[in-house]
Amino acid sequence: MSASTAPTSTAAPAAVVRPRPAAPSALRNSLTMLRRNLKHARRYPAMTISLVSMPIAMLLLFNYVFGGTMSAGMGGQGSGDYIEYLVPGILLMAVGSGVLPTTVGVCTDMTEGIVTRFRTMPVNGSSILTGRAVGAVIQTLLSIVLVIGVAFLAGFRSGAEPVEWIAAAGLLTLMCCALTWLAVALGQLVKAPEAASSVALPFSFLLPFLSSAFVPLGSMPDWLRHFAEWQPYTAFIETLRGLLLGDEIGRYGPLAVGWGVLITVGGFLWARSLFNRDATR
């Protein structure tokens, strides 16, 4: 008797499904770039020191050397009256001082090849710029805290309520973001770090002097007063002055917010456009 065996069928092995690699995380890459920039700032503190020292030096110079004369010209009795007028302008000068190291840092990254290496890696392109911008904003805000501390030691007193301090902090953060993204764009325009410092000079030094930072607008010639009245620094300074001293803000509040949003969005789009243009060359 012969045993019959059922035919056996060999099933084809199931196809191995390999997981597709996830797209680069913009947030994770931005945090990585942020850590890189903060480490650079810690290892090379010269730019950070200059970022803090210039507004503090200007605060002490104008308060102790010119304070008595400026206060008398404004109807006060001594330098203690002038410092209350002076500090908001110095805080905005501290924000403007952050333009210089950011512009130089972006220019250095773009010209020394590190960005070219990043482009060959699975790195989200926008994170390179975002990490740089966020790191610059953090550094600038820390310098502002130090300037405020020195201002209080020098005799500044604020009549602001907690809500007004929060609004002032938000206003300073907005201008930090605005000028930082503008600096990121400017850093991609120049081809040498030495030229980057010249490009940043009007925003870090010239425009604050052509505003209401140090003297009232009414003391300026008509042609200069009209320019100073409508430029972004004056709107930010007058709004910040009103918040810190408990005075009226008037039309400067909406004007400052409008300038801040416009420069932030415009600077971001400009910086991203320049970055993408360089990638296609």
BELMO-V381308 format. One record per helix or strand. SS is the DSSP state (hx for helix, st for strand). FROM is the first residue (numbers start at 1). TO is the last residue. If there is no record, write none. Layout:
ss:from:to
SS:FROM:TO
SS:FROM:TO
This chain:
ss:from:to
hx:26:43
hx:46:64
hx:67:73
hx:79:111
hx:114:119
hx:125:153
hx:162:189
hx:193:209
hx:217:219
hx:222:230
hx:232:245
hx:252:279
